Amino acid sequence: MATVMTGCSSPETTRVEMTSWEGRPVKELIAAWGIPDRRQTFEGKLFYTWVWQGAQGAVAVPDVSTKAGAPTRGMGYHMSETQGYCERVAQVDEAAIVQRMTWEGNACRGFGRDH
């Protein structure tokens, strides 16, 4: 699974937060993040998946006019809500210990063990 991050958090901060769960009991992860959206077994390995999406803030976007047939810049800006997304996957062993964390999205910060 690819790791993609944008926004205010650095890729290193997110990596440290996510990997802070490795070696911990999955029950602690579930207590912190809630019931996973999916639990599945693939090639003999157990995976728990949490998906989060929602508003992440707003950005100023230039107004665009299409009156001339081709888009041109307008005279102002409008606010547009940005969407945050994070899919977190924990690979868990037979003893219910998190072996590996993977993630992707633009809003994966704040999911560390201390949050």
TIMI-2910 file (N, C-alpha, C, CB; in pm, 1 decimal, decimal comma, always signed):
<rs>
+----------+----------+----------+----------+----------+----------+----------+----------+----------+----------+----------+----------+------+
!      n_x !      n_y !      n_z !     ca_x !     ca_y !     ca_z !      c_x !      c_y !      c_z !     cb_x !     cb_y !     cb_z ! resn !
+----------+----------+----------+----------+----------+----------+----------+----------+----------+----------+----------+----------+------+
!    +84,3 !   -116,6 !     +0,0 !     +0,0 !     +0,0 !     +0,0 !    +89,7 !   +124,1 !     +0,0 !    -96,4 !     -0,8 !   +122,0 !  Met !
!    +60,9 !   +220,0 !    -82,7 !   +142,4 !   +341,0 !    -92,3 !   +115,0 !   +433,9 !    +24,4 !   +116,0 !   +413,4 !   -224,3 !  Ala !
!   +215,6 !   +513,1 !    +54,8 !   +200,3 !   +612,8 !   +159,6 !   +202,2 !   +749,3 !    +93,5 !   +312,3 !   +600,3 !   +268,1 !  Thr !
!    +92,9 !   +822,7 !   +105,8 !    +81,5 !   +954,1 !    +44,4 !    +38,2 !  +1052,0 !   +151,1 !    -18,3 !   +953,4 !    -74,6 !  Val !
!   +112,4 !  +1160,0 !   +166,1 !    +77,0 !  +1259,9 !   +266,0 !    +90,8 !  +1399,2 !   +208,0 !   +164,4 !  +1245,3 !   +390,8 !  Met !
!     -1,5 !  +1486,2 !   +245,0 !     +7,5 !  +1626,8 !   +210,7 !    -41,7 !  +1705,4 !   +329,0 !    -73,4 !  +1660,5 !    +82,8 !  Thr !
!    -40,7 !  +1834,7 !   +317,9 !    -95,1 !  +1916,8 !   +424,5 !    +11,4 !  +1956,2 !   +523,4 !   -206,6 !  +1844,7 !   +495,2 !  Gly !
!    -29,4 !  +1981,8 !   +648,2 !    +59,2 !  +2038,3 !   +749,1 !   +156,0 !  +1937,5 !   +808,4 !    -21,7 !  +2098,4 !   +858,2 !  Cys !
!   +120,1 !  +1812,8 !   +813,0 !   +208,9 !  +1717,0 !   +878,9 !   +315,4 !  +1669,2 !   +781,5 !   +129,2 !  +1597,1 !   +934,2 !  Ser !
!   +432,4 !  +1643,3 !   +836,3 !   +540,4 !  +1591,9 !   +752,4 !   +524,8 !  +1440,8 !   +739,3 !   +680,1 !  +1628,4 !   +811,6 !  Ser !
!   +576,7 !  +1384,3 !   +630,9 !   +571,7 !  +1238,2 !   +617,1 !   +640,9 !  +1167,4 !   +733,7 !   +636,4 !  +1195,6 !   +485,3 !  Pro !
!   +747,7 !  +1226,4 !   +785,5 !   +820,2 !  +1163,3 !   +896,7 !   +735,7 !  +1162,0 !  +1023,7 !   +952,8 !  +1236,5 !   +922,9 !  Glu !
!   +665,5 !  +1271,6 !  +1053,7 !   +578,4 !  +1277,4 !  +1171,5 !   +469,7 !  +1171,2 !  +1162,0 !   +515,2 !  +1417,4 !  +1185,9 !  Thr !
!   +407,7 !  +1160,4 !  +1046,1 !   +302,2 !  +1060,8 !  +1027,0 !   +358,4 !   +920,0 !  +1039,8 !   +235,0 !  +1078,9 !   +890,0 !  Thr !
!   +476,4 !   +895,8 !   +982,6 !   +537,1 !   +763,0 !   +991,6 !   +563,8 !   +726,2 !  +1137,4 !   +668,0 !   +757,4 !   +910,1 !  Arg !
!   +616,5 !   +820,3 !  +1215,5 !   +644,5 !   +794,3 !  +1357,2 !   +514,7 !   +765,4 !  +1432,0 !   +718,1 !   +914,8 !  +1421,7 !  Val !
!   +409,4 !   +844,4 !  +1405,4 !   +280,8 !   +822,1 !  +1472,7 !   +224,5 !   +684,3 !  +1439,2 !   +179,8 !   +931,1 !  +1433,1 !  Glu !
!   +223,6 !   +648,5 !  +1312,5 !   +165,5 !   +520,1 !  +1273,0 !   +247,5 !   +402,2 !  +1324,5 !   +153,8 !   +512,3 !  +1121,4 !  Met !
!   +378,9 !   +409,5 !  +1311,8 !   +460,1 !   +296,2 !  +1354,3 !   +467,6 !   +284,4 !  +1506,3 !   +599,7 !   +308,2 !  +1296,9 !  Thr !
!   +419,8 !   +385,6 !  +1579,9 !   +417,5 !   +375,5 !  +1726,3 !   +325,4 !   +262,5 !  +1772,7 !   +372,2 !   +508,7 !  +1788,3 !  Ser !
!   +238,0 !   +215,3 !  +1685,2 !   +146,4 !   +106,0 !  +1719,4 !   +208,5 !    -31,2 !  +1697,7 !    +19,5 !   +117,3 !  +1637,8 !  Trp !
!   +314,1 !    -40,7 !  +1619,8 !   +374,3 !   -170,9 !  +1592,0 !   +430,5 !   -231,4 !  +1720,8 !   +485,6 !   -157,8 !  +1485,1 !  Glu !
!   +398,5 !   -357,7 !  +1743,1 !   +441,1 !   -427,0 !  +1864,1 !   +341,5 !   -414,8 !  +1979,3 !   +574,2 !   -374,2 !  +1907,7 !  Gly !
!   +233,2 !   -342,7 !  +1959,1 !   +130,1 !   -322,0 !  +2061,4 !    +13,2 !   -417,7 !  +2036,5 !    +80,8 !   -173,8 !  +2061,6 !  Arg !
!    -61,5 !   -451,5 !  +2139,9 !   -181,7 !   -534,1 !  +2121,3 !   -286,4 !   -460,9 !  +2036,6 !   -242,2 !   -572,7 !  +2258,2 !  Pro !
!   -349,6 !   -533,6 !  +1946,5 !   -450,8 !   -472,6 !  +1860,8 !   -568,2 !   -419,2 !  +1942,8 !   -500,6 !   -573,9 !  +1757,4 !  Val !
!   -593,8 !   -476,4 !  +2061,1 !   -703,6 !   -427,0 !  +2144,1 !   -678,8 !   -282,4 !  +2186,5 !   -721,5 !   -516,3 !  +2268,0 !  Lys !
!   -551,3 !   -242,4 !  +2205,0 !   -521,0 !   -102,3 !  +2236,5 !   -550,7 !    -11,4 !  +2117,9 !   -374,1 !    -87,4 !  +2278,1 !  Glu !
!   -521,3 !    -59,5 !  +1999,3 !   -549,4 !    +15,4 !  +1877,4 !   -699,8 !    +33,8 !  +1859,3 !   -489,1 !    -55,9 !  +1755,3 !  Leu !
!   -774,9 !    -71,4 !  +1883,1 !   -921,3 !    -63,4 !  +1871,7 !   -977,9 !    +29,1 !  +1978,5 !   -985,0 !   -203,8 !  +1883,7 !  Ile !
!   -922,6 !    +26,2 !  +2098,3 !   -969,1 !   +116,3 !  +2204,8 !   -944,3 !   +262,2 !  +2166,7 !   -898,3 !    +83,6 !  +2338,5 !  Ala !
!   -834,8 !   +290,3 !  +2097,3 !   -801,4 !   +427,5 !  +2058,7 !   -875,8 !   +473,3 !  +1934,1 !   -652,9 !   +439,6 !  +2035,7 !  Ala !
!   -892,0 !   +386,4 !  +1835,1 !   -948,0 !   +426,3 !  +1705,4 !  -1091,8 !   +381,5 !  +1683,8 !   -863,3 !   +371,7 !  +1595,4 !  Trp !
!  -1143,2 !   +295,5 !  +1770,3 !  -1279,1 !   +245,5 !  +1752,5 !  -1280,5 !   +116,8 !  +1671,2 !  -1365,8 !   +350,9 !  +1684,9 !  Gly !
!  -1398,4 !    +66,3 !  +1650,1 !  -1416,1 !    -58,2 !  +1575,5 !  -1371,8 !    -37,2 !  +1431,2 !  -1564,0 !   -106,3 !  +1581,0 !  Ile !
!  -1289,8 !   -127,7 !  +1378,1 !  -1242,4 !   -110,0 !  +1240,1 !  -1357,0 !   -119,7 !  +1139,7 !  -1135,4 !   -214,7 !  +1206,9 !  Pro !
!  -1338,1 !    -54,4 !  +1026,0 !  -1436,2 !    -61,2 !   +917,9 !  -1435,8 !   -197,4 !   +849,9 !  -1409,0 !    +47,7 !   +815,4 !  Asp !
!  -1319,5 !   -263,8 !   +849,5 !  -1307,5 !   -396,9 !   +789,0 !  -1208,9 !   -480,2 !   +868,6 !  -1262,8 !   -387,1 !   +640,8 !  Arg !
!  -1234,6 !   -608,6 !   +869,7 !  -1139,7 !   -706,6 !   +922,8 !  -1137,9 !   -818,7 !   +821,8 !  -1179,1 !   -757,9 !  +1068,5 !  Arg !
!  -1020,0 !   -850,6 !   +769,5 !  -1014,0 !   -954,4 !   +667,4 !   -884,2 !  -1031,9 !   +676,9 !  -1029,0 !   -893,9 !   +528,5 !  Gln !
!   -888,3 !  -1153,8 !   +626,7 !   -770,9 !  -1238,7 !   +618,7 !   -732,7 !  -1249,3 !   +471,9 !   -797,0 !  -1379,9 !   +681,7 !  Thr !
!   -604,5 !  -1230,6 !   +446,5 !   -553,9 !  -1239,1 !   +309,7 !   -421,0 !  -1311,3 !   +313,5 !   -539,2 !  -1097,9 !   +244,7 !  Phe !
!   -411,1 !  -1418,3 !   +237,0 !   -289,7 !  -1500,5 !   +231,3 !   -240,8 !  -1538,9 !   +370,9 !   -179,0 !  -1426,0 !   +156,5 !  Glu !
!   -336,1 !  -1575,9 !   +457,8 !   -304,6 !  -1622,3 !   +591,7 !   -272,4 !  -1513,3 !   +692,5 !   -191,8 !  -1714,1 !   +584,6 !  Gly !
!   -282,2 !  -1386,8 !   +651,7 !   -252,5 !  -1275,6 !   +742,0 !   -381,6 !  -1200,4 !   +773,4 !   -146,7 !  -1179,7 !   +679,6 !  Lys !
!   -391,4 !  -1148,8 !   +895,7 !   -510,6 !  -1077,0 !   +940,7 !   -485,9 !   -926,9 !   +931,4 !   -548,4 !  -1117,4 !  +1085,8 !  Leu !
!   -582,9 !   -855,5 !   +872,6 !   -572,9 !   -711,3 !   +854,3 !   -696,5 !   -642,2 !   +910,2 !   -554,7 !   -676,6 !   +705,9 !  Phe !
!   -674,1 !   -532,9 !   +984,4 !   -780,3 !   -446,1 !  +1032,7 !   -766,4 !   -313,8 !   +957,5 !   -772,7 !   -425,7 !  +1189,8 !  Tyr !
!   -878,3 !   -260,4 !   +907,4 !   -874,2 !   -137,5 !   +828,9 !   -969,7 !    -34,3 !   +886,7 !   -908,9 !   -165,7 !   +682,3 !  Thr !
!   -919,2 !    +88,8 !   +904,8 !  -1000,3 !   +203,7 !   +946,1 !   -995,1 !   +306,1 !   +833,7 !   -949,2 !   +265,4 !  +1082,1 !  Trp !
!  -1110,2 !   +360,2 !   +797,2 !  -1116,5 !   +463,8 !   +693,6 !  -1179,9 !   +587,2 !   +754,6 !  -1197,2 !   +415,5 !   +568,1 !  Val !
!  -1112,9 !   +701,2 !   +738,2 !  -1167,2 !   +828,4 !   +786,1 !  -1169,4 !   +925,2 !   +669,3 !  -1083,2 !   +885,8 !   +905,4 !  Trp !
!  -1280,8 !   +999,5 !   +658,0 !  -1286,2 !  +1108,6 !   +561,5 !  -1378,2 !  +1215,9 !   +614,7 !  -1333,5 !  +1059,1 !   +422,8 !  Gln !
!  -1345,6 !  +1338,2 !   +581,9 !  -1426,5 !  +1449,4 !   +629,4 !  -1362,9 !  +1581,9 !   +592,2 !  -1446,1 !  +1441,0 !   +780,1 !  Gly !
!  -1426,3 !  +1688,2 !   +636,5 !  -1376,2 !  +1822,5 !   +607,9 !  -1243,4 !  +1842,8 !   +678,4 !  -1478,1 !  +1930,7 !   +651,5 !  Ala !
!  -1150,3 !  +1904,5 !   +608,2 !  -1018,5 !  +1927,9 !   +663,9 !   -990,5 !  +2077,0 !   +678,5 !   -912,4 !  +1862,7 !   +577,1 !  Gln !
!  -1075,7 !  +2160,5 !   +627,0 !  -1053,6 !  +2304,5 !   +632,1 !  -1103,0 !  +2367,4 !   +503,9 !   -904,8 !  +2337,2 !   +654,8 !  Gly !
!  -1061,4 !  +2488,8 !   +479,7 !  -1102,8 !  +2559,3 !   +358,8 !   -982,4 !  +2629,7 !   +298,6 !  -1216,3 !  +2660,5 !   +389,2 !  Ala !
!   -986,1 !  +2643,4 !   +166,6 !   -880,1 !  +2714,0 !    +95,2 !   -942,9 !  +2817,1 !     +3,6 !   -791,2 !  +2615,5 !    +14,7 !  Val !
!   -869,3 !  +2924,4 !    -25,1 !   -915,3 !  +3026,2 !   -119,0 !   -884,6 !  +2979,7 !   -260,3 !   -848,8 !  +3163,7 !    -90,1 !  Ala !
!   -986,8 !  +2978,7 !   -346,2 !   -973,3 !  +2933,6 !   -484,1 !  -1006,0 !  +3051,0 !   -576,0 !  -1066,5 !  +2811,0 !   -513,3 !  Val !
!   -920,5 !  +3078,0 !   -677,9 !   -950,8 !  +3189,0 !   -769,0 !  -1081,1 !  +3162,9 !   -844,9 !   -834,6 !  +3210,4 !   -868,6 !  Pro !
!  -1161,2 !  +3268,0 !   -858,2 !  -1281,8 !  +3258,4 !   -940,4 !  -1239,5 !  +3246,2 !  -1086,5 !  -1375,4 !  +3382,5 !   -919,1 !  Asp !
!  -1316,5 !  +3172,4 !  -1164,5 !  -1286,4 !  +3152,2 !  -1305,7 !  -1409,6 !  +3189,6 !  -1386,8 !  -1242,9 !  +3005,0 !  -1334,2 !  Val !
!  -1388,7 !  +3264,7 !  -1492,4 !  -1496,7 !  +3302,1 !  -1582,6 !  -1486,5 !  +3217,7 !  -1708,6 !  -1491,7 !  +3453,6 !  -1616,7 !  Ser !
!  -1600,0 !  +3169,1 !  -1757,4 !  -1601,0 !  +3089,5 !  -1880,3 !  -1678,5 !  +3160,3 !  -1991,1 !  -1661,8 !  +2951,3 !  -1853,9 !  Thr !
!  -1705,0 !  +3289,0 !  -1976,8 !  -1784,6 !  +3362,8 !  -2075,1 !  -1717,8 !  +3369,5 !  -2211,8 !  -1811,0 !  +3502,8 !  -2025,2 !  Lys !
!  -1587,4 !  +3373,4 !  -2218,6 !  -1517,2 !  +3388,0 !  -2345,1 !  -1498,9 !  +3254,6 !  -2417,9 !  -1382,7 !  +3452,2 !  -2321,5 !  Ala !
!  -1555,2 !  +3148,8 !  -2366,5 !  -1539,4 !  +3018,2 !  -2428,0 !  -1421,9 !  +2940,2 !  -2371,2 !  -1522,7 !  +3033,5 !  -2575,9 !  Gly !
!  -1322,2 !  +3010,8 !  -2325,0 !  -1207,6 !  +2947,5 !  -2258,8 !  -1199,0 !  +3004,2 !  -2117,6 !  -1073,1 !  +2971,8 !  -2338,7 !  Ala !
!  -1172,4 !  +2921,8 !  -2018,9 !  -1164,6 !  +2972,9 !  -1881,7 !  -1059,6 !  +3082,9 !  -1867,2 !  -1133,2 !  +2859,1 !  -1785,2 !  Pro !
!  -1097,0 !  +3188,4 !  -1799,3 !  -1004,2 !  +3296,4 !  -1767,3 !  -1018,9 !  +3328,4 !  -1620,1 !  -1030,3 !  +3422,8 !  -1855,1 !  Thr !
!   -918,0 !  +3390,4 !  -1564,7 !   -924,1 !  +3428,3 !  -1423,8 !  -1029,8 !  +3534,9 !  -1403,4 !   -787,5 !  +3478,3 !  -1374,4 !  Arg !
!  -1100,7 !  +3519,8 !  -1293,2 !  -1202,4 !  +3618,1 !  -1258,2 !  -1142,7 !  +3729,5 !  -1175,5 !  -1317,0 !  +3552,5 !  -1182,8 !  Gly !
!  -1226,5 !  +3797,8 !  -1102,5 !  -1182,8 !  +3913,4 !  -1025,6 !  -1162,8 !  +3883,1 !   -878,1 !  -1281,6 !  +4024,1 !  -1040,6 !  Met !
!  -1195,2 !  +3762,5 !   -832,9 !  -1186,3 !  +3738,3 !   -689,8 !  -1158,6 !  +3593,2 !   -656,8 !  -1312,7 !  +3781,5 !   -622,7 !  Gly !
!  -1187,2 !  +3563,3 !   -532,9 !  -1165,9 !  +3429,1 !   -480,5 !  -1290,1 !  +3384,0 !   -406,3 !  -1042,5 !  +3424,4 !   -388,2 !  Tyr !
!  -1306,9 !  +3254,1 !   -394,6 !  -1412,1 !  +3199,0 !   -310,2 !  -1348,6 !  +3089,9 !   -223,8 !  -1532,1 !  +3142,6 !   -396,1 !  His !
!  -1413,9 !  +3059,1 !   -115,5 !  -1362,7 !  +2956,5 !    -25,3 !  -1417,3 !  +2820,9 !    -67,7 !  -1400,8 !  +2987,6 !   +121,9 !  Met !
!  -1331,7 !  +2722,7 !    -68,3 !  -1370,5 !  +2587,3 !   -104,3 !  -1324,0 !  +2492,8 !     +6,4 !  -1310,4 !  +2546,2 !   -242,6 !  Ser !
!  -1413,9 !  +2407,2 !    +52,6 !  -1380,8 !  +2312,5 !   +158,1 !  -1291,0 !  +2203,3 !   +102,6 !  -1508,5 !  +2251,8 !   +219,6 !  Glu !
!  -1186,0 !  +2170,7 !   +175,5 !  -1098,9 !  +2061,0 !   +134,1 !  -1141,0 !  +1934,4 !   +208,8 !   -948,5 !  +2094,9 !   +161,4 !  Thr !
!  -1123,9 !  +1822,7 !   +144,0 !  -1161,8 !  +1695,0 !   +202,6 !  -1038,8 !  +1620,8 !   +250,3 !  -1239,6 !  +1610,1 !   +102,2 !  Gln !
!  -1046,6 !  +1571,9 !   +373,3 !   -940,4 !  +1490,8 !   +428,4 !   -977,3 !  +1343,7 !   +417,7 !   -912,4 !  +1529,6 !   +574,0 !  Gly !
!   -875,9 !  +1259,3 !   +401,4 !   -898,1 !  +1116,1 !   +387,3 !   -778,4 !  +1042,7 !   +447,3 !   -919,3 !  +1076,5 !   +237,6 !  Tyr !
!   -806,0 !   +935,4 !   +517,3 !   -698,8 !   +849,4 !   +566,2 !   -751,2 !   +706,7 !   +575,8 !   -645,4 !   +898,6 !   +704,1 !  Cys !
!   -677,9 !   +615,1 !   +516,1 !   -705,9 !   +472,6 !   +530,9 !   -586,3 !   +411,7 !   +602,8 !   -732,1 !   +402,5 !   +391,2 !  Glu !
!   -612,2 !   +352,4 !   +720,4 !   -508,0 !   +293,6 !   +803,9 !   -529,4 !   +143,2 !   +811,1 !   -507,9 !   +356,3 !   +946,0 !  Arg !
!   -423,2 !    +67,3 !   +791,3 !   -432,8 !    -78,5 !   +792,7 !   -329,3 !   -134,4 !   +889,4 !   -412,4 !   -137,4 !   +650,1 !  Val !
!   -377,0 !   -218,1 !   +982,1 !   -288,8 !   -286,3 !  +1076,9 !   -283,0 !   -434,3 !  +1040,9 !   -337,9 !   -266,8 !  +1223,9 !  Ala !
!   -162,8 !   -485,2 !  +1020,7 !   -142,8 !   -628,2 !  +1002,4 !   -116,9 !   -686,3 !  +1140,2 !    -24,4 !   -659,3 !   +902,7 !  Gln !
!   -194,3 !   -788,3 !  +1178,8 !   -192,7 !   -842,5 !  +1314,2 !   -155,4 !   -990,8 !  +1310,0 !   -330,3 !   -822,4 !  +1383,0 !  Val !
!    -72,4 !  -1034,7 !  +1405,0 !    -32,4 !  -1175,6 !  +1409,7 !   -131,0 !  -1259,5 !  +1490,9 !   +108,1 !  -1188,6 !  +1469,0 !  Asp !
!    -99,9 !  -1388,0 !  +1505,0 !   -187,3 !  -1482,5 !  +1575,7 !   -203,8 !  -1447,5 !  +1722,6 !   -132,7 !  -1623,1 !  +1563,4 !  Glu !
!   -106,9 !  -1376,9 !  +1781,2 !   -112,8 !  -1337,6 !  +1922,7 !   -184,1 !  -1202,7 !  +1940,9 !    +29,4 !  -1330,1 !  +1981,6 !  Ala !
!   -245,9 !  -1150,3 !  +1834,2 !   -318,7 !  -1023,3 !  +1835,5 !   -227,7 !   -903,1 !  +1860,9 !   -427,2 !  -1027,5 !  +1940,9 !  Ala !
!   -105,0 !   -910,6 !  +1808,0 !     -7,4 !   -801,6 !  +1819,2 !     +7,9 !   -737,0 !  +1681,1 !   +131,7 !   -854,0 !  +1873,3 !  Ile !
!     +8,2 !   -603,5 !  +1677,3 !    +25,2 !   -530,5 !  +1551,2 !   +168,0 !   -551,7 !  +1501,8 !     -5,7 !   -377,5 !  +1569,2 !  Val !
!   +180,5 !   -607,0 !  +1382,4 !   +310,8 !   -633,0 !  +1322,6 !   +355,7 !   -520,5 !  +1229,9 !   +307,2 !   -763,3 !  +1246,4 !  Gln !
!   +258,5 !   -462,4 !  +1158,5 !   +293,6 !   -361,5 !  +1057,8 !   +175,9 !   -268,2 !  +1037,6 !   +334,1 !   -427,9 !   +923,3 !  Arg !
!   +205,7 !   -138,9 !  +1020,8 !   +103,3 !    -38,7 !   +990,5 !   +131,6 !    +18,5 !   +852,1 !   +100,4 !    +74,9 !  +1098,8 !  Met !
!    +25,5 !    +30,1 !   +772,2 !    +34,7 !   +100,4 !   +644,5 !    -77,2 !   +202,5 !   +641,4 !    +25,8 !     +1,6 !   +522,5 !  Thr !
!    -62,1 !   +303,2 !   +559,3 !   -162,2 !   +409,6 !   +552,0 !   -148,3 !   +482,0 !   +419,8 !   -147,9 !   +508,6 !   +670,2 !  Trp !
!   -254,9 !   +550,0 !   +383,0 !   -251,5 !   +639,8 !   +268,6 !   -357,9 !   +746,4 !   +288,6 !   -273,6 !   +562,7 !   +134,9 !  Glu !
!   -332,1 !   +862,9 !   +234,4 !   -427,8 !   +971,6 !   +244,9 !   -360,4 !  +1103,7 !   +275,7 !   -530,1 !   +940,6 !   +350,5 !  Gly !
!   -440,8 !  +1208,8 !   +283,5 !   -388,4 !  +1343,1 !   +307,7 !   -419,3 !  +1392,7 !   +448,2 !   -444,8 !  +1439,8 !   +206,1 !  Asn !
!   -474,1 !  +1306,1 !   +533,0 !   -510,9 !  +1348,4 !   +669,2 !   -484,2 !  +1235,3 !   +768,7 !   -660,5 !  +1390,9 !   +675,1 !  Ala !
!   -361,8 !  +1183,7 !   +767,8 !   -329,4 !  +1069,9 !   +853,8 !   -256,6 !  +1110,4 !   +980,7 !   -245,8 !   +970,9 !   +778,0 !  Cys !
!   -242,1 !  +1235,9 !  +1007,3 !   -174,0 !  +1280,3 !  +1129,0 !   -270,3 !  +1275,1 !  +1247,2 !   -117,5 !  +1423,5 !  +1111,4 !  Arg !
!   -215,4 !  +1253,3 !  +1365,7 !   -296,1 !  +1252,9 !  +1486,5 !   -349,8 !  +1116,3 !  +1524,2 !   -409,0 !  +1346,7 !  +1470,6 !  Gly !
!   -296,1 !  +1010,3 !  +1464,8 !   -342,2 !   +875,8 !  +1496,2 !   -233,9 !   +795,2 !  +1568,0 !   -385,2 !   +803,9 !  +1368,7 !  Phe !
!   -139,4 !   +864,5 !  +1629,4 !    -32,9 !   +796,2 !  +1702,6 !    -82,8 !   +739,6 !  +1835,3 !    +83,3 !   +891,6 !  +1727,5 !  Gly !
!     +0,2 !   +661,1 !  +1898,8 !    -36,9 !   +595,1 !  +2025,2 !    -63,5 !   +694,6 !  +2135,9 !    +72,2 !   +499,5 !  +2068,8 !  Arg !
!     -0,8 !   +811,1 !  +2132,6 !    -17,8 !   +909,6 !  +2239,7 !   -131,2 !  +1007,9 !  +2211,8 !   +111,1 !   +986,0 !  +2260,3 !  Asp !
!   -211,0 !   +987,1 !  +2109,4 !   -319,4 !  +1081,3 !  +2076,9 !   -454,5 !  +1025,7 !  +2112,4 !   -316,9 !  +1116,8 !  +1929,9 !  His !
+----------+----------+----------+----------+----------+----------+----------+----------+----------+----------+----------+----------+------+
</rs>
